[in-house]
Amino acid sequence: MKKTVIFLLLFFSCFIVEAQKFDSAFHYKIKNFDAAVFPKEYDRKLYDDTSIHLRFTPDTNQVIIAYKALIDSIQRMPKYFFWQGHRHKSETLLMLKKYINTYKWQIFGCIDKNNHKLLLIVGFSPFFVDEEHFDWLKEEFYLDDGGCEYWQALYNLDTGQIIFFYCNGEA
């Protein structure tokens, strides 16, 4: 009987440990920055649906470095773009620049094939989130289209470069 109880406890504890691998992201909030930093245990895919096999949990310094680089890059983006030979004002970009400090950020750490540490960053306007039905600290937010209310960026911590920045189109 004693062996059976010990076996059952060990057996079920394996499932409990597996279930507790990911509970919630680390919520990092300062004055104009609200982020969910996801641990390496959180399984997600890259922007091109390839699975990330090597992950890491970003630390606070890495998050701040990427945050400053992205904010600086967004603020330096031109207000106008050219299309079919004409100059156009990007209303979406102007809105992004104006409200970037209100966005929520979700940050995932991964390591590429060259052993570079990358941060995949998802940014979204909190106006699109019904926090009663969606916990942004536990699952990745995704919006199909929506202008710059939703964007993604990939930042290389080793080179200090933004590999890509993608807004979901004009809304």
C-alpha positions as CSV (number, residue, x, y, z in Angstrom):
1,M,0.0,0.0,0.0
2,K,2.8,2.4,1.0
3,K,4.6,1.7,-2.3
4,T,1.4,2.3,-4.3
5,V,0.8,5.7,-2.6
6,I,4.4,6.8,-3.2
7,F,4.2,5.7,-6.8
8,L,1.0,7.6,-7.4
9,L,2.4,10.7,-5.8
10,L,5.5,10.6,-7.9
11,F,3.4,9.8,-11.0
12,F,1.1,12.7,-10.5
13,S,3.8,15.1,-9.5
14,C,5.4,14.7,-12.9
15,F,2.2,16.1,-14.5
16,I,2.0,18.9,-12.0
17,V,5.6,20.0,-12.7
18,E,4.9,19.9,-16.5
19,A,1.7,21.9,-16.0
20,Q,3.6,24.6,-14.0
21,K,6.3,25.2,-16.6
22,F,4.6,28.4,-17.7
23,D,2.2,30.2,-15.5
24,S,2.5,33.9,-16.4
25,A,4.9,36.3,-17.9
26,F,7.0,38.7,-15.8
27,H,5.1,42.0,-15.7
28,Y,7.5,44.9,-16.1
29,K,6.0,48.3,-15.8
30,I,7.6,51.7,-15.5
31,K,6.2,55.2,-16.2
32,N,5.7,55.0,-20.0
33,F,6.4,51.3,-20.6
34,D,4.2,48.3,-19.8
35,A,5.6,44.9,-20.8
36,A,5.1,41.2,-20.4
37,V,8.4,39.4,-20.5
38,F,7.8,35.8,-21.4
39,P,10.0,33.1,-19.9
40,K,12.0,30.6,-22.0
41,E,9.4,28.0,-21.1
42,Y,6.7,29.7,-23.1
43,D,6.5,28.0,-26.5
44,R,5.8,30.2,-29.5
45,K,6.6,30.5,-33.2
46,L,8.6,33.1,-35.1
47,Y,7.0,35.5,-37.5
48,D,7.4,32.9,-40.3
49,D,5.8,30.1,-38.3
50,T,9.1,28.3,-37.7
51,S,9.3,26.9,-34.2
52,I,11.8,28.5,-31.8
53,H,13.9,25.7,-30.3
54,L,16.4,27.8,-28.4
55,R,14.8,30.3,-26.1
56,F,16.0,32.4,-23.2
57,T,14.3,34.6,-20.6
58,P,15.3,38.2,-21.3
59,D,16.5,40.2,-18.3
60,T,15.4,43.7,-17.4
61,N,18.6,45.3,-18.9
62,Q,18.0,43.6,-22.3
63,V,14.4,44.7,-22.3
64,I,15.3,48.3,-21.7
65,I,18.0,48.3,-24.4
66,A,15.5,47.0,-27.0
67,Y,12.8,49.4,-25.7
68,K,15.1,52.4,-26.1
69,A,16.2,51.3,-29.6
70,L,12.7,50.8,-30.8
71,I,11.3,54.0,-29.4
72,D,14.2,55.9,-30.9
73,S,13.7,54.2,-34.3
74,I,9.9,54.9,-34.3
75,Q,10.4,58.5,-33.4
76,R,12.9,58.9,-36.3
77,M,10.7,57.4,-38.9
78,P,9.7,59.9,-41.6
79,K,6.1,61.4,-41.5
80,Y,5.7,60.9,-45.2
81,F,6.1,58.0,-47.6
82,F,6.2,57.9,-51.4
83,W,3.8,55.8,-53.4
84,Q,3.3,55.9,-57.1
85,G,5.5,59.0,-57.3
86,H,3.4,61.0,-54.8
87,R,4.2,62.1,-51.3
88,H,1.6,60.8,-48.7
89,K,1.3,61.4,-45.0
90,S,1.1,58.2,-43.0
91,E,-1.8,58.7,-40.5
92,T,-1.1,55.3,-39.0
93,L,2.6,56.1,-38.4
94,L,1.6,59.5,-36.9
95,M,-0.8,57.7,-34.5
96,L,1.9,55.2,-33.6
97,K,4.3,57.9,-32.8
98,K,1.8,59.8,-30.7
99,Y,0.5,56.9,-28.7
100,I,3.6,54.5,-28.5
101,N,3.9,55.0,-24.8
102,T,0.4,53.7,-24.2
103,Y,1.0,50.4,-26.0
104,K,1.5,47.1,-24.2
105,W,4.6,45.1,-25.2
106,Q,5.0,41.3,-25.1
107,I,8.7,40.2,-25.3
108,F,10.0,36.8,-26.2
109,G,13.7,35.8,-26.1
110,C,15.1,33.4,-28.7
111,I,18.5,32.4,-30.1
112,D,19.1,32.3,-33.9
113,K,21.3,29.8,-35.8
114,N,24.3,32.2,-35.4
115,N,23.8,32.1,-31.6
116,H,22.6,35.7,-31.5
117,K,20.2,36.6,-28.8
118,L,17.0,38.1,-30.4
119,L,14.0,39.7,-28.8
120,L,10.7,39.2,-30.6
121,I,8.5,42.1,-29.5
122,V,4.7,42.3,-30.1
123,G,3.2,45.7,-29.4
124,F,-0.5,46.4,-29.3
125,S,-2.9,49.2,-28.3
126,P,-4.7,48.4,-25.0
127,F,-7.9,49.7,-26.6
128,F,-8.1,46.4,-28.6
129,V,-7.9,44.2,-25.5
130,D,-10.8,43.0,-23.5
131,E,-8.8,42.1,-20.3
132,E,-11.8,40.3,-18.9
133,H,-11.6,37.7,-21.7
134,F,-7.9,37.9,-22.6
135,D,-4.9,37.8,-20.3
136,W,-2.0,39.4,-22.1
137,L,0.4,38.2,-19.5
138,K,-0.4,34.5,-20.3
139,E,-0.9,34.4,-24.0
140,E,0.4,36.2,-27.1
141,F,-1.9,38.9,-28.5
142,Y,-2.5,38.8,-32.3
143,L,-4.7,41.0,-34.4
144,D,-5.2,40.5,-38.1
145,D,-4.8,43.9,-39.7
146,G,-5.7,46.9,-37.5
147,G,-3.2,49.4,-38.7
148,C,-0.4,50.2,-36.3
149,E,-2.6,49.3,-33.4
150,Y,-0.7,46.0,-33.6
151,W,3.0,45.7,-34.6
152,Q,5.9,43.3,-34.4
153,A,9.6,43.8,-34.2
154,L,12.7,41.6,-34.0
155,Y,15.7,43.1,-32.2
156,N,19.2,41.6,-32.2
157,L,20.7,42.1,-28.8
158,D,24.2,41.2,-30.0
159,T,24.4,43.6,-32.9
160,G,22.0,46.3,-31.6
161,Q,20.0,46.2,-34.8
162,I,16.3,46.1,-35.5
163,I,16.0,43.2,-37.9
164,F,12.4,44.0,-38.9
165,F,9.6,46.3,-37.8
166,Y,6.1,45.5,-39.1
167,C,2.9,47.3,-38.7
168,N,-0.3,45.5,-39.6
169,G,-1.2,47.8,-42.5
170,E,-3.4,50.9,-42.7
171,A,-6.7,50.7,-40.8
